[in-house]
Amino acid sequence: MQYLAANPGLRSLIAAPPNATLLYAGDTAQNNPWKESTPVYRKLQTMKLTEPSLSQKKTLNDVLGTLSAPGTKFPSLLAYAEHVDQQVREDGAGPAERMLVWRALSGIYASNARGAVSFLLGDGVSREALKVFALTEIHVLERNRGVDSITREMVAYLKTCVLTHKADIRIGLIRNV
């Protein structure tokens, strides 16, 4: 967080193009004969290779991977954030403290979303499970006046799911605007 404070110009760059923001969270057991959970982000990586509607959508990691990290030895802001995350883990921080970097970056990303936002959510999307979507992104999006009315309606529904402890949301809304 000190890095972002020292590099305020980066905040506005942590954004997808209008109508291209894609937020994801949770796990999925769909199409898995062993019924083992697969993180949604792994499924999303595969889907982006084969689904044209997803090829133009940008996740936080997609955006961070394109941004330089001035003043560090890392090739991108994503590599730097992953390094900080690893350092915090090695320092023995608890699960909630380990997420602070990702909550900060995700909050900035959600606050910079414009137009239609797409969602891919699986099982286990809850505050108790310490999912960044449930803890941060949904609340930031709720206050974001730059998103369209369909996004705001979806956010209201998803916030109700989070607040009523319906963690197994299982929803995909890919907006092609």
C-alpha positions as CSV (number, residue, x, y, z in Angstrom):
1,M,0.0,0.0,0.0
2,Q,3.0,2.3,0.6
3,Y,4.0,1.6,-3.0
4,L,0.6,2.8,-4.3
5,A,0.8,5.9,-2.1
6,A,4.2,6.6,-3.5
7,N,3.0,6.1,-7.1
8,P,-0.4,7.7,-7.2
9,G,-0.6,7.7,-11.0
10,L,-0.8,3.9,-11.0
11,R,-4.2,4.0,-9.4
12,S,-6.0,5.3,-12.4
13,L,-4.3,2.8,-14.7
14,I,-5.6,-0.2,-12.7
15,A,-8.6,-0.4,-14.9
16,A,-10.1,-2.4,-17.7
17,P,-11.3,-0.6,-20.8
18,P,-15.0,0.4,-20.6
19,N,-17.3,-2.6,-20.7
20,A,-14.4,-5.0,-20.3
21,T,-14.2,-5.5,-16.5
22,L,-14.5,-9.1,-15.5
23,L,-14.7,-10.1,-11.8
24,Y,-14.5,-13.7,-10.6
25,A,-14.4,-15.6,-7.4
26,G,-15.0,-19.0,-5.9
27,D,-14.6,-22.6,-7.0
28,T,-16.4,-25.0,-9.4
29,A,-16.9,-28.7,-9.5
30,Q,-18.7,-28.6,-12.8
31,N,-17.6,-31.1,-15.4
32,N,-15.2,-32.7,-12.9
33,P,-15.9,-36.4,-12.5
34,W,-14.1,-36.5,-9.1
35,K,-16.2,-33.6,-7.8
36,E,-13.1,-31.8,-6.7
37,S,-13.2,-28.1,-6.6
38,T,-11.4,-26.1,-9.2
39,P,-10.8,-22.4,-8.6
40,V,-12.9,-20.3,-11.0
41,Y,-9.8,-18.4,-12.1
42,R,-8.3,-21.6,-13.5
43,K,-11.5,-22.4,-15.4
44,L,-11.5,-18.8,-16.6
45,Q,-8.0,-19.1,-18.0
46,T,-9.1,-22.1,-20.1
47,M,-12.4,-20.5,-21.1
48,K,-10.6,-17.3,-22.3
49,L,-8.7,-19.5,-24.9
50,T,-11.8,-20.9,-26.4
51,E,-14.7,-18.4,-25.8
52,P,-14.7,-15.4,-28.0
53,S,-17.0,-13.5,-25.6
54,L,-14.3,-13.7,-23.0
55,S,-11.3,-12.8,-25.1
56,Q,-11.9,-9.0,-24.7
57,K,-12.7,-9.1,-21.0
58,K,-10.0,-8.1,-18.5
59,T,-9.4,-9.4,-15.0
60,L,-7.4,-7.6,-12.4
61,N,-4.4,-9.9,-13.1
62,D,-4.7,-9.2,-16.9
63,V,-4.5,-5.5,-16.2
64,L,-1.7,-5.7,-13.5
65,G,0.3,-7.8,-15.9
66,T,0.4,-5.0,-18.5
67,L,1.5,-2.2,-16.0
68,S,5.1,-1.5,-15.2
69,A,6.2,-1.3,-11.6
70,P,8.5,1.8,-11.5
71,G,11.2,1.7,-8.9
72,T,11.1,-2.1,-8.5
73,K,13.1,-4.9,-10.1
74,F,9.9,-6.5,-11.3
75,P,8.6,-6.5,-14.9
76,S,5.0,-5.7,-14.0
77,L,2.8,-4.6,-11.2
78,L,1.4,-8.1,-11.1
79,A,4.8,-9.6,-10.5
80,Y,5.5,-7.1,-7.8
81,A,2.1,-7.7,-6.0
82,E,2.8,-11.5,-6.1
83,H,6.2,-10.9,-4.6
84,V,4.7,-8.8,-1.8
85,D,2.1,-11.4,-1.2
86,Q,4.8,-14.1,-0.9
87,Q,6.8,-12.0,1.5
88,V,3.8,-11.5,3.7
89,R,3.1,-15.2,3.7
90,E,6.8,-15.9,4.6
91,D,6.5,-13.4,7.4
92,G,3.8,-15.6,9.0
93,A,0.8,-13.2,8.6
94,G,-2.6,-14.7,9.1
95,P,-5.0,-15.2,6.2
96,A,-6.8,-11.9,6.6
97,E,-3.6,-9.9,6.6
98,R,-2.3,-11.8,3.6
99,M,-5.2,-10.6,1.5
100,L,-4.7,-6.9,2.2
101,V,-2.6,-6.3,-1.0
102,W,-5.2,-8.0,-3.1
103,R,-8.1,-6.2,-1.4
104,A,-6.4,-2.9,-2.1
105,L,-5.7,-3.6,-5.7
106,S,-9.2,-5.2,-6.3
107,G,-10.9,-2.2,-4.7
108,I,-9.1,0.1,-7.0
109,Y,-9.9,-2.1,-10.0
110,A,-13.6,-2.2,-9.0
111,S,-13.7,1.5,-8.4
112,N,-12.3,2.2,-11.9
113,A,-14.8,-0.1,-13.7
114,R,-16.9,1.7,-16.3
115,G,-20.0,0.6,-18.2
116,A,-21.0,-3.1,-18.3
117,V,-19.2,-5.4,-15.8
118,S,-19.1,-9.1,-16.3
119,F,-19.1,-11.7,-13.5
120,L,-18.1,-15.3,-13.1
121,L,-18.8,-16.6,-9.6
122,G,-18.7,-20.2,-8.3
123,D,-19.1,-21.8,-4.9
124,G,-17.7,-20.5,-1.6
125,V,-18.0,-16.8,-2.3
126,S,-18.4,-15.5,1.2
127,R,-16.8,-13.1,3.7
128,E,-16.2,-16.0,6.0
129,A,-14.1,-17.7,3.3
130,L,-12.2,-14.5,3.0
131,K,-13.0,-14.0,-0.7
132,V,-12.0,-10.6,-2.0
133,F,-15.2,-10.3,-4.1
134,A,-17.4,-10.7,-1.0
135,L,-15.2,-8.5,1.3
136,T,-14.3,-5.7,-1.1
137,E,-15.3,-5.7,-4.7
138,I,-19.1,-6.0,-4.3
139,H,-19.1,-3.0,-1.8
140,V,-16.9,-0.9,-4.0
141,L,-19.0,-1.6,-7.1
142,E,-22.1,-0.7,-5.2
143,R,-20.7,2.9,-4.8
144,N,-19.3,3.1,-8.3
145,R,-21.5,5.4,-10.4
146,G,-19.6,4.7,-13.5
147,V,-21.1,1.2,-14.1
148,D,-24.4,0.7,-16.0
149,S,-27.8,-0.1,-14.6
150,I,-27.7,-3.8,-15.3
151,T,-24.4,-4.0,-13.4
152,R,-25.9,-2.1,-10.4
153,E,-28.9,-4.5,-10.4
154,M,-26.6,-7.5,-10.4
155,V,-24.5,-6.0,-7.7
156,A,-27.6,-5.5,-5.5
157,Y,-28.5,-9.2,-6.0
158,L,-25.0,-10.4,-5.3
159,K,-24.6,-8.3,-2.2
160,T,-27.9,-9.8,-0.9
161,C,-26.4,-13.3,-1.5
162,V,-23.2,-12.3,0.3
163,L,-25.0,-10.7,3.3
164,T,-27.4,-13.6,3.7
165,H,-24.6,-16.1,3.6
166,K,-25.6,-17.8,0.3
167,A,-22.0,-18.6,-0.6
168,D,-22.7,-20.9,-3.5
169,I,-23.7,-18.3,-6.0
170,R,-22.8,-20.1,-9.3
171,I,-23.5,-17.4,-11.8
172,G,-21.9,-16.2,-14.9
173,L,-22.9,-13.0,-16.6
174,I,-20.7,-12.1,-19.6
175,R,-21.7,-8.7,-20.9
176,N,-21.1,-8.1,-24.6
177,V,-21.8,-4.4,-25.1
